Amino acid sequence: MALTFFKTNKNKQFNYKPVYWDKAKEERNKRLKTAFEETDKEYSEALRERMDLRWKRNSPQAAQKNANLRVLAILLVIGIFFYYIFLA
């Protein structure tokens, strides 16, 4: 056994396991589960759940459309502003 005056501490070890979450796969599995399970829920409840899934799925498209309209409106205002400054 070696004679040591200073002992060094060991490195800390962590047991971190990264988790991968696939939102599209989770929604697909939820839709399949509701489609194949026996209908013990009420019809209106199942309809509400399907509509909620569709709304969440289509919302990025609506957001993109709103963003495009906003950019178009800003460009229109800037164009009118420059028209009055340089041509009027």
Buried (B, 14 or more C-beta within 10 A) or exposed (E): EEEEEEEEEEEEEEEEEEEEEEEEEEEEEEBEEBEEEEEEEEEEEBEEBEEEBEEEEEEEEEEEEEEEEEEEEEEEEEEEEEEEEEEE
